Amino acid sequence: MQRSIASVFLLAIILVAAGLTSSAVVQDMHASAAAAGSVSDYFGNLMKMITGDWLEYGELFTILQGQWFSKIFLLVITAVPAVFLLHYLIIGAKHFDHDSEQIYFFSLFARVVHFIAAVSFSLLVITGLMIIFGSFFGGGVLIRTARYIHLISAMVFALPGLLMFVMWFKEMLPQLHDIKWMFILGGYLSKKKVPVPAAKFNAGQKMYFWFATVGGGVMAYTGYIIWGFGASLDTVRIFTMAHNVLGVGIVAFFLTHCYMSVFAIAGSLESMKTGYKPKDEVDILHSLHKY
């Protein structure tokens, strides 16, 4: 009997001690929470240190990456070719006499640089789109390979991109006649062959040039940060969004350039192989060019 009473008394002492201890812990937690704001604030600050400010960039990044960028790129790669298809069916290509007098337009050096730039830039666009639509292609080895080709193509494009910038910088500067060219869209909305205000390069080619060179440089830098994760998480998020926004414009201009080079002007690619353009083409599409 005495043992039972002693056991109950000992248990009571233990329970009271535990209760006092728990109360002290709770009071300490309340004191810490009052000093630091709250427990949720503490963990919120901790997660912000680890992942960045979710409300500032993370949510926007997730929405754009998960929902909008793929839709915007899909719109560009379907709408732009559709518009050009209508143009080809309604207006058609402009034809010039390639057997008549020829004007020397591009040097061998310029053609070699342009060829390397064109191949590497095309691969950048194609693999970039594959990465954007990676889930559609099933991901895996195909998309990993596309990422590596994208990286290699960016490194290859760097040199010819820089050379083109130096080589054509002066001729690519905007001129007053470029405004007139824009108003008539280079005469491409008419079947008539009327001289348009353009020198060696027209306003459309100039815009593409700046997108491809300066824009390409920005793309290279942001891509380097994204690939190597060489910055804070929020910086990587911002650079990824900038990379994709600029990519939308570059893809649109790339498709435009391809259409103009291959379809809108019949035989236009010959000038990048031989360096020569027909005299009547120069007189019409580059009426201000001095040769």
C-alpha positions as CSV (number, residue, x, y, z in Angstrom):
1,M,0.0,0.0,0.0
2,Q,2.8,2.4,0.9
3,R,4.6,1.5,-2.3
4,S,1.4,2.4,-4.3
5,I,1.1,5.8,-2.5
6,A,4.8,6.5,-3.1
7,S,4.4,5.6,-6.8
8,V,1.4,7.9,-7.3
9,F,3.2,10.7,-5.4
10,L,6.3,10.3,-7.6
11,L,4.1,10.3,-10.8
12,A,2.4,13.5,-9.7
13,I,5.8,15.2,-9.1
14,I,6.9,14.2,-12.6
15,L,3.7,15.5,-14.3
16,V,3.9,18.8,-12.4
17,A,7.6,19.2,-13.5
18,A,6.8,18.4,-17.1
19,G,4.0,21.0,-17.0
20,L,6.2,23.6,-15.6
21,T,8.9,22.9,-18.2
22,S,6.4,23.0,-21.1
23,S,5.0,26.3,-19.9
24,A,8.6,27.7,-19.8
25,V,9.3,26.5,-23.3
26,V,6.0,28.0,-24.6
27,Q,6.8,31.3,-22.9
28,D,10.3,31.2,-24.4
29,M,8.8,30.6,-27.9
30,H,6.4,33.5,-27.4
31,A,9.2,35.7,-26.3
32,S,11.3,34.7,-29.4
33,A,8.4,35.2,-31.7
34,A,7.7,38.6,-30.2
35,A,11.4,39.6,-30.7
36,A,11.7,38.2,-34.2
37,G,8.1,38.9,-35.4
38,S,6.7,35.4,-35.4
39,V,7.7,31.8,-36.1
40,S,6.1,32.0,-39.5
41,D,8.1,35.2,-40.2
42,Y,11.3,33.4,-39.2
43,F,10.7,30.5,-41.6
44,G,9.5,32.9,-44.3
45,N,12.8,34.8,-44.0
46,L,14.7,31.5,-44.0
47,M,13.0,30.3,-47.2
48,K,13.5,33.7,-48.8
49,M,17.2,33.3,-48.2
50,I,17.2,29.9,-49.8
51,T,14.8,30.4,-52.8
52,G,14.5,34.1,-53.2
53,D,11.5,36.3,-52.8
54,W,8.7,34.2,-54.2
55,L,6.1,37.0,-54.3
56,E,8.5,39.3,-56.1
57,Y,9.9,37.1,-58.9
58,G,9.2,33.5,-58.2
59,E,5.4,33.6,-58.9
60,L,5.9,35.7,-62.1
61,F,8.6,33.4,-63.3
62,T,6.5,30.2,-62.7
63,I,3.5,31.7,-64.5
64,L,5.5,32.8,-67.5
65,Q,7.6,29.7,-67.8
66,G,4.8,27.2,-67.0
67,Q,1.9,28.9,-68.9
68,W,2.8,31.8,-71.2
69,F,6.1,31.5,-72.9
70,S,5.3,28.2,-74.8
71,K,2.0,29.8,-75.9
72,I,3.7,33.0,-77.1
73,F,6.3,31.1,-79.0
74,L,3.7,28.8,-80.6
75,L,1.8,31.9,-81.7
76,V,4.9,33.3,-83.3
77,I,5.9,30.2,-85.2
78,T,2.4,29.7,-86.6
79,A,1.2,33.2,-87.1
80,V,4.3,34.6,-88.8
81,P,4.6,31.8,-91.4
82,A,0.8,32.0,-92.0
83,V,1.1,35.8,-92.8
84,F,3.9,35.1,-95.2
85,L,2.1,32.3,-96.9
86,L,-0.8,34.7,-97.6
87,H,1.7,37.2,-98.9
88,Y,3.2,34.7,-101.2
89,L,-0.2,33.5,-102.5
90,I,-1.6,37.0,-103.0
91,I,1.5,39.2,-103.8
92,G,4.0,36.6,-104.8
93,A,7.8,36.8,-105.1
94,K,9.7,39.6,-106.9
95,H,11.7,38.4,-109.9
96,F,14.8,40.0,-111.3
97,D,16.9,39.1,-114.3
98,H,19.9,37.1,-113.0
99,D,21.4,36.9,-116.6
100,S,21.7,40.7,-117.0
101,E,24.4,43.0,-115.6
102,Q,25.5,42.0,-112.1
103,I,26.7,44.2,-109.3
104,Y,29.3,43.0,-106.8
105,F,27.6,43.3,-103.5
106,F,29.3,41.0,-100.9
107,S,33.0,40.1,-100.5
108,L,34.1,36.6,-100.0
109,F,35.0,37.3,-96.4
110,A,31.6,38.7,-95.8
111,R,29.9,35.7,-97.3
112,V,32.0,33.2,-95.3
113,V,31.3,35.1,-92.1
114,H,27.6,35.3,-92.9
115,F,27.4,31.6,-93.7
116,I,28.9,30.5,-90.4
117,A,26.7,33.0,-88.6
118,A,23.6,31.8,-90.5
119,V,24.2,28.1,-89.7
120,S,25.0,28.6,-86.0
121,F,22.1,31.1,-85.5
122,S,19.7,28.8,-87.2
123,L,20.7,26.0,-84.9
124,L,20.3,28.3,-81.9
125,V,16.7,29.1,-83.0
126,I,15.8,25.5,-83.7
127,T,17.3,24.0,-80.5
128,G,15.9,26.9,-78.5
129,L,12.4,26.1,-79.7
130,M,13.0,22.4,-78.9
131,I,13.9,23.4,-75.4
132,I,10.8,25.6,-75.0
133,F,8.6,22.7,-76.2
134,G,10.6,20.0,-74.4
135,S,7.6,18.4,-72.8
136,F,5.9,18.1,-76.3
137,F,9.0,16.2,-77.6
138,G,9.0,14.0,-74.5
139,G,12.1,15.5,-72.9
140,G,14.9,12.9,-72.3
141,V,18.0,12.5,-74.5
142,L,16.6,14.5,-77.4
143,I,16.2,17.7,-75.4
144,R,19.4,17.2,-73.5
145,T,21.2,16.9,-76.9
146,A,19.4,20.0,-78.1
147,R,20.7,21.9,-75.0
148,Y,24.2,20.9,-75.8
149,I,23.9,21.9,-79.4
150,H,22.3,25.1,-78.3
151,L,25.4,25.8,-76.1
152,I,27.9,24.9,-78.8
153,S,26.0,26.9,-81.4
154,A,26.1,30.0,-79.1
155,M,29.9,29.7,-78.8
156,V,30.3,29.2,-82.6
157,F,28.1,32.2,-83.3
158,A,30.0,34.5,-81.0
159,L,32.9,35.2,-83.5
160,P,31.0,35.7,-86.7
161,G,28.4,37.7,-84.8
162,L,31.2,40.0,-83.5
163,L,32.8,40.2,-87.0
164,M,29.4,41.1,-88.6
165,F,28.9,43.8,-86.0
166,V,32.2,45.4,-86.8
167,M,32.0,44.8,-90.6
168,W,28.5,46.3,-91.1
169,F,28.1,48.6,-88.1
170,K,28.3,51.8,-90.1
171,E,26.0,50.6,-92.9
172,M,23.4,49.3,-90.4
173,L,23.0,52.7,-88.6
174,P,19.4,54.1,-89.1
175,Q,18.9,56.7,-91.7
176,L,15.9,59.0,-92.5
177,H,15.1,57.0,-95.6
178,D,14.5,54.0,-93.4
179,I,11.4,55.7,-92.1
180,K,10.0,55.9,-95.6
181,W,10.9,52.3,-96.2
182,M,8.9,51.3,-93.1
183,F,5.9,53.3,-94.2
184,I,5.7,51.4,-97.5
185,L,7.1,48.1,-96.0
186,G,9.8,48.0,-98.6
187,G,7.3,47.8,-101.4
188,Y,6.6,44.2,-100.6
189,L,2.8,44.8,-100.5
190,S,2.8,45.7,-104.2
191,K,3.4,43.5,-107.2
192,K,4.9,46.6,-109.0
193,K,8.7,46.9,-109.0
194,V,9.1,50.5,-107.9
195,P,12.4,51.9,-106.5
196,V,12.3,51.9,-102.7
197,P,14.4,54.0,-100.4
198,A,17.2,51.7,-99.2
199,A,20.9,51.7,-99.4
200,K,23.0,48.6,-99.2
201,F,20.8,47.3,-96.4
202,N,17.1,48.2,-96.0
203,A,15.3,49.0,-92.7
204,G,14.1,45.4,-92.2
205,Q,17.6,44.0,-92.6
206,K,18.9,46.6,-90.2
207,M,16.4,45.7,-87.5
208,Y,17.3,42.0,-87.9
209,F,21.0,42.9,-87.7
210,W,20.6,44.7,-84.3
211,F,18.5,41.9,-83.0
212,A,21.0,39.2,-84.1
213,T,24.2,41.0,-83.0
214,V,23.4,43.1,-79.9
215,G,20.4,41.0,-79.0
216,G,22.5,37.9,-79.6
217,G,25.1,39.3,-77.2
218,V,22.5,39.8,-74.5
219,M,21.2,36.3,-75.2
220,A,24.7,34.9,-74.9
221,Y,25.3,36.5,-71.6
222,T,21.9,35.7,-70.0
223,G,22.2,32.1,-71.4
224,Y,25.7,31.8,-69.8
225,I,24.2,32.8,-66.4
226,I,21.2,30.5,-66.8
227,W,23.3,27.5,-68.0
228,G,25.9,27.9,-65.2
229,F,23.5,29.1,-62.6
230,G,26.1,31.7,-61.9
231,A,24.1,34.1,-59.9
232,S,21.4,34.3,-57.2
233,L,18.2,32.4,-57.8
234,D,16.2,35.6,-58.4
235,T,18.8,36.9,-60.9
236,V,18.6,33.6,-62.8
237,R,14.8,33.9,-62.9
238,I,15.1,37.5,-64.2
239,F,17.7,36.5,-66.8
240,T,15.6,33.5,-67.9
241,M,12.5,35.7,-68.4
242,A,14.6,38.3,-70.3
243,H,16.2,35.5,-72.4
244,N,12.8,34.2,-73.5
245,V,11.2,37.7,-74.1
246,L,14.2,38.6,-76.4
247,G,14.0,35.1,-77.9
248,V,10.4,35.8,-79.1
249,G,11.5,38.8,-81.0
250,I,14.6,37.0,-82.5
251,V,12.5,34.1,-83.7
252,A,10.0,36.4,-85.3
253,F,12.8,38.3,-87.2
254,F,14.5,35.0,-88.0
255,L,11.4,33.7,-89.7
256,T,11.0,37.0,-91.5
257,H,14.6,37.0,-92.7
258,C,14.3,33.4,-94.0
259,Y,11.1,34.2,-95.9
260,M,12.6,37.3,-97.5
261,S,15.8,35.5,-98.4
262,V,14.3,32.3,-99.8
263,F,10.8,33.2,-101.1
264,A,10.0,36.9,-101.3
265,I,12.9,37.7,-103.7
266,A,13.4,34.9,-106.2
267,G,17.1,33.8,-106.4
268,S,18.1,36.1,-103.5
269,L,20.4,33.4,-102.0
270,E,22.6,33.5,-105.0
271,S,24.1,36.8,-103.8
272,M,25.4,35.0,-100.7
273,K,27.0,32.4,-102.8
274,T,28.5,34.5,-105.6
275,G,28.5,37.9,-104.1
276,Y,26.6,39.4,-107.0
277,K,23.1,40.9,-107.3
278,P,21.3,41.7,-110.6
279,K,21.5,45.3,-111.5
280,D,17.8,45.7,-111.8
281,E,17.3,44.2,-108.3
282,V,19.8,46.7,-106.8
283,D,18.2,49.6,-108.7
284,I,14.7,48.6,-107.3
285,L,15.4,47.3,-103.8
286,H,18.5,49.3,-103.0
287,S,17.9,52.4,-105.0
288,L,20.2,54.6,-102.8
289,H,23.1,52.2,-103.0
290,K,26.2,53.6,-104.7
291,Y,28.1,51.2,-106.9
